[in-house]
Amino acid sequence: MKLRNSGDSDLVEIIVDGEIKASDYHDVAQKVLAVMEKYGRIRVLKEVRNFSGLNLDVFKDKLIFDLLKHLKDIRCAAVVSDEQWVSQLTNFLAPAYPYPVRSFKLAEVEEAREWLKSID
């Protein structure tokens, strides 16, 4: 898990490729909170290339709860993956989020970025 953000944009891109480890989660969460601090509301693109599990130590990190407090600070989110279950889960949970959420295929990552930019 890693974060891609140029520093001059409210768009953060979270890349998942393998197991989500507590240390990686902690690093990404701190960076996301820093972008929120700078821009207020952010746009999130989560690219799931491969997901092989979640280290349960992630839930010991208080940052997971800090991020949950900031759901209102997310303007919109796109989930990009070729994994069918990721798309199905995204579409199923989308109505529960307080912001627009949409799923895309990996080949549609540019379309996902454009969609995120179009949301005010």
Backbone as CSV, one residue per row, in Angstrom:
resi,resn,N_x,N_y,N_z,CA_x,CA_y,CA_z,C_x,C_y,C_z
1,MET,0.854,-1.171,0.000,0.000,0.000,0.000,0.894,1.226,0.000
2,LYS,0.588,2.147,-0.920,1.343,3.391,-0.953,0.446,4.510,-1.453
3,LEU,0.921,5.732,-1.253,0.155,6.917,-1.619,0.881,7.672,-2.708
4,ARG,0.115,8.136,-3.673,0.662,8.992,-4.725,-0.091,10.322,-4.651
5,ASN,0.663,11.404,-4.412,0.097,12.752,-4.382,1.225,13.707,-4.715
6,SER,0.981,14.597,-5.657,2.034,15.506,-6.099,2.307,16.618,-5.091
7,GLY,1.427,16.795,-4.113,1.599,17.855,-3.131,0.909,19.149,-3.526
8,ASP,0.551,19.279,-4.795,-0.116,20.499,-5.244,-1.537,20.222,-5.727
9,SER,-2.163,19.201,-5.146,-3.502,18.800,-5.565,-4.256,18.187,-4.398
10,ASP,-5.579,18.305,-4.455,-6.432,17.677,-3.435,-6.749,16.227,-3.786
11,LEU,-6.130,15.702,-4.847,-6.340,14.314,-5.255,-5.258,13.426,-4.645
12,VAL,-5.686,12.438,-3.869,-4.747,11.440,-3.356,-5.073,10.110,-4.023
13,GLU,-4.030,9.406,-4.397,-4.184,8.103,-5.020,-3.544,7.067,-4.115
14,ILE,-4.355,6.130,-3.666,-3.898,5.050,-2.792,-3.791,3.793,-3.636
15,ILE,-2.613,3.216,-3.655,-2.376,2.023,-4.463,-2.233,0.814,-3.545
16,VAL,-3.064,-0.184,-3.780,-3.006,-1.440,-3.032,-2.505,-2.509,-3.997
17,ASP,-1.397,-3.132,-3.620,-0.826,-4.184,-4.450,-0.205,-5.229,-3.521
18,GLY,-1.036,-6.128,-3.040,-0.580,-7.141,-2.090,-1.287,-6.988,-0.756
19,GLU,-0.590,-7.377,0.298,-1.148,-7.302,1.646,-1.042,-5.876,2.188
20,ILE,-2.074,-5.433,2.881,-2.022,-4.141,3.555,-1.416,-4.381,4.934
21,LYS,-0.203,-3.881,5.118,0.519,-4.041,6.379,0.280,-2.820,7.260
22,ALA,0.348,-3.013,8.560,0.092,-1.930,9.511,1.035,-0.756,9.280
23,SER,2.298,-1.023,9.041,3.264,0.074,8.846,2.945,0.872,7.589
24,ASP,2.558,0.188,6.516,2.197,0.885,5.282,0.920,1.693,5.481
25,TYR,-0.055,1.093,6.158,-1.308,1.787,6.434,-1.039,3.056,7.238
26,HIS,-0.209,2.947,8.267,0.110,4.087,9.125,0.733,5.218,8.298
27,ASP,1.684,4.871,7.443,2.356,5.864,6.608,1.365,6.552,5.668
28,VAL,0.531,5.772,4.996,-0.454,6.333,4.074,-1.473,7.189,4.824
29,ALA,-1.946,6.726,5.966,-2.944,7.466,6.738,-2.398,8.830,7.170
30,GLN,-1.167,8.876,7.619,-0.560,10.158,8.013,-0.491,11.113,6.830
31,LYS,-0.126,10.602,5.668,-0.026,11.446,4.476,-1.398,11.937,4.026
32,VAL,-2.416,11.077,4.103,-3.775,11.487,3.738,-4.258,12.584,4.683
33,LEU,-4.027,12.421,5.973,-4.425,13.447,6.937,-3.703,14.764,6.670
34,ALA,-2.450,14.711,6.235,-1.699,15.926,5.911,-2.313,16.637,4.704
35,VAL,-2.733,15.869,3.687,-3.372,16.472,2.514,-4.708,17.089,2.925
36,MET,-5.456,16.418,3.801,-6.717,16.977,4.307,-6.465,18.285,5.053
37,GLU,-5.415,18.309,5.828,-5.057,19.515,6.579,-4.780,20.668,5.616
38,LYS,-4.103,20.374,4.516,-3.728,21.406,3.553,-4.912,21.884,2.721
39,TYR,-5.754,20.940,2.251,-6.813,21.280,1.305,-8.227,21.275,1.886
40,GLY,-8.399,20.772,3.079,-9.746,20.670,3.637,-10.419,19.407,3.138
41,ARG,-11.046,19.495,1.984,-11.712,18.327,1.403,-10.849,17.773,0.283
42,ILE,-10.828,16.445,0.171,-9.968,15.798,-0.816,-10.767,14.876,-1.729
43,ARG,-10.134,14.503,-2.827,-10.655,13.521,-3.771,-9.762,12.293,-3.637
44,VAL,-10.370,11.108,-3.632,-9.606,9.884,-3.389,-9.781,8.922,-4.559
45,LEU,-8.648,8.443,-5.055,-8.642,7.377,-6.049,-7.931,6.206,-5.395
46,LYS,-8.645,5.108,-5.234,-8.039,3.901,-4.670,-7.885,2.890,-5.801
47,GLU,-6.636,2.567,-6.097,-6.317,1.623,-7.156,-5.940,0.291,-6.524
48,VAL,-6.781,-0.710,-6.732,-6.542,-2.037,-6.166,-6.049,-2.932,-7.296
49,ARG,-4.745,-3.104,-7.344,-4.142,-3.965,-8.374,-4.247,-5.424,-7.956
50,ASN,-3.909,-5.665,-6.696,-3.956,-7.004,-6.125,-4.172,-6.834,-4.629
51,PHE,-5.068,-7.594,-4.069,-5.315,-7.534,-2.630,-5.154,-8.939,-2.080
52,SER,-4.134,-9.108,-1.245,-3.883,-10.447,-0.703,-4.120,-10.524,0.797
53,GLY,-4.748,-9.503,1.350,-5.089,-9.568,2.764,-4.810,-8.277,3.499
54,LEU,-5.258,-8.269,4.733,-5.131,-7.109,5.612,-4.560,-7.581,6.925
55,ASN,-3.420,-7.043,7.309,-2.821,-7.367,8.592,-3.702,-6.761,9.682
56,LEU,-4.174,-7.561,10.591,-5.107,-7.088,11.615,-4.491,-6.058,12.554
57,ASP,-3.175,-5.925,12.567,-2.540,-4.884,13.368,-2.947,-3.487,12.904
58,VAL,-3.482,-3.383,11.685,-3.993,-2.098,11.195,-5.011,-1.531,12.183
59,PHE,-5.825,-2.401,12.780,-6.889,-1.942,13.670,-6.373,-1.499,15.033
60,LYS,-5.112,-1.762,15.320,-4.503,-1.278,16.557,-4.042,0.168,16.420
61,ASP,-3.931,0.624,15.185,-3.445,1.970,14.903,-4.581,2.962,15.094
62,LYS,-4.379,3.952,15.933,-5.443,4.923,16.192,-5.768,5.761,14.955
63,LEU,-4.862,5.787,13.975,-5.110,6.568,12.775,-6.320,6.079,11.998
64,ILE,-6.638,4.797,12.086,-7.822,4.297,11.375,-9.077,5.000,11.899
65,PHE,-9.116,5.276,13.187,-10.270,5.964,13.772,-10.219,7.453,13.470
66,ASP,-9.011,8.026,13.384,-8.879,9.425,12.990,-9.399,9.628,11.573
67,LEU,-9.087,8.697,10.686,-9.573,8.811,9.313,-11.094,8.691,9.243
68,LEU,-11.669,7.813,10.045,-13.132,7.668,10.049,-13.823,8.956,10.466
69,LYS,-13.181,9.747,11.308,-13.733,11.040,11.732,-13.748,12.039,10.582
70,HIS,-12.977,11.768,9.537,-12.824,12.709,8.434,-13.607,12.320,7.182
71,LEU,-14.591,11.446,7.300,-15.366,11.055,6.121,-15.999,12.263,5.435
72,LYS,-16.379,13.265,6.226,-16.991,14.468,5.649,-15.985,15.308,4.872
73,ASP,-14.707,15.016,5.048,-13.655,15.768,4.363,-13.248,15.126,3.036
74,ILE,-13.957,14.081,2.652,-13.730,13.461,1.346,-14.823,13.966,0.417
75,ARG,-14.397,14.569,-0.667,-15.334,15.150,-1.643,-15.958,14.051,-2.514
76,CYS,-15.149,13.072,-2.931,-15.609,11.981,-3.768,-14.522,10.915,-3.815
77,ALA,-14.891,9.714,-4.259,-13.917,8.618,-4.319,-14.186,7.742,-5.530
78,ALA,-13.095,7.305,-6.143,-13.160,6.346,-7.244,-12.335,5.135,-6.841
79,VAL,-12.884,3.962,-7.078,-12.176,2.719,-6.799,-11.894,2.067,-8.147
80,VAL,-10.610,1.824,-8.409,-10.174,1.314,-9.704,-9.586,-0.079,-9.507
81,SER,-10.197,-1.069,-10.154,-9.724,-2.444,-9.991,-10.337,-3.337,-11.064
82,ASP,-9.605,-4.367,-11.416,-10.153,-5.386,-12.300,-10.744,-6.556,-11.524
83,GLU,-10.607,-6.516,-10.207,-11.175,-7.561,-9.352,-12.691,-7.350,-9.263
84,GLN,-13.466,-8.306,-9.726,-14.920,-8.156,-9.753,-15.494,-7.931,-8.366
85,TRP,-14.968,-8.636,-7.357,-15.505,-8.492,-6.003,-15.270,-7.083,-5.462
86,VAL,-14.188,-6.433,-5.874,-13.909,-5.058,-5.422,-14.964,-4.116,-6.000
87,SER,-15.242,-4.269,-7.273,-16.268,-3.453,-7.922,-17.647,-3.697,-7.310
88,GLN,-17.979,-4.963,-7.085,-19.282,-5.283,-6.492,-19.410,-4.707,-5.092
89,LEU,-18.370,-4.844,-4.289,-18.396,-4.305,-2.928,-18.497,-2.780,-2.946
90,THR,-17.762,-2.147,-3.835,-17.812,-0.686,-3.968,-19.225,-0.237,-4.311
91,ASN,-19.830,-0.860,-5.300,-21.175,-0.474,-5.714,-22.209,-0.750,-4.630
92,PHE,-22.027,-1.825,-3.892,-22.953,-2.163,-2.813,-22.872,-1.130,-1.681
93,LEU,-21.646,-0.717,-1.313,-21.454,0.195,-0.193,-21.609,1.676,-0.557
94,ALA,-21.581,2.004,-1.838,-21.614,3.401,-2.277,-22.731,4.226,-1.639
95,PRO,-23.955,3.722,-1.536,-25.015,4.543,-0.931,-24.786,4.879,0.547
96,ALA,-23.933,4.142,1.221,-23.678,4.382,2.645,-22.691,5.520,2.883
97,TYR,-21.973,5.926,1.862,-20.983,6.989,2.019,-21.631,8.355,1.858
98,PRO,-21.119,9.367,2.577,-21.688,10.718,2.476,-21.124,11.512,1.296
99,TYR,-20.569,10.821,0.305,-19.993,11.464,-0.874,-20.143,10.502,-2.048
100,PRO,-20.047,11.013,-3.285,-20.164,10.139,-4.454,-19.005,9.146,-4.534
101,VAL,-19.341,7.898,-4.874,-18.347,6.830,-5.047,-18.688,6.101,-6.344
102,ARG,-17.637,5.814,-7.108,-17.852,5.117,-8.379,-16.702,4.146,-8.618
103,SER,-16.994,3.019,-9.263,-15.949,2.033,-9.562,-15.581,2.083,-11.045
104,PHE,-14.315,1.765,-11.302,-13.758,1.762,-12.655,-12.836,0.568,-12.806
105,LYS,-12.566,0.170,-14.030,-11.568,-0.862,-14.340,-10.190,-0.202,-14.382
106,LEU,-9.134,-1.007,-14.245,-7.773,-0.469,-14.274,-7.484,0.289,-15.571
107,ALA,-7.993,-0.183,-16.677,-7.777,0.492,-17.958,-8.491,1.841,-18.017
108,GLU,-9.385,2.101,-17.069,-10.159,3.347,-17.039,-9.646,4.329,-15.989
109,VAL,-8.402,4.177,-15.566,-7.870,5.021,-14.488,-7.902,6.502,-14.871
110,GLU,-7.624,6.838,-16.114,-7.679,8.248,-16.538,-9.112,8.770,-16.487
111,GLU,-10.062,7.930,-16.891,-11.477,8.302,-16.802,-11.874,8.533,-15.339
112,ALA,-11.356,7.706,-14.442,-11.632,7.875,-13.015,-11.088,9.214,-12.521
113,ARG,-9.858,9.557,-12.927,-9.283,10.849,-12.531,-10.131,12.021,-13.049
114,GLU,-10.565,11.920,-14.301,-11.391,12.976,-14.874,-12.727,13.084,-14.128
115,TRP,-13.322,11.950,-13.797,-14.578,11.974,-13.043,-14.371,12.660,-11.693
116,LEU,-13.286,12.304,-11.011,-13.006,12.925,-9.708,-12.855,14.434,-9.835
117,LYS,-12.171,14.896,-10.880,-11.979,16.334,-11.092,-13.293,17.054,-11.379
118,SER,-14.277,16.316,-11.915,-15.561,16.938,-12.288,-16.501,17.145,-11.105
119,ILE,-16.190,16.534,-9.967,-17.072,16.631,-8.797,-16.681,17.851,-7.957
120,ASP,-17.657,18.702,-7.665,-17.392,19.859,-6.801,-17.829,19.647,-5.401
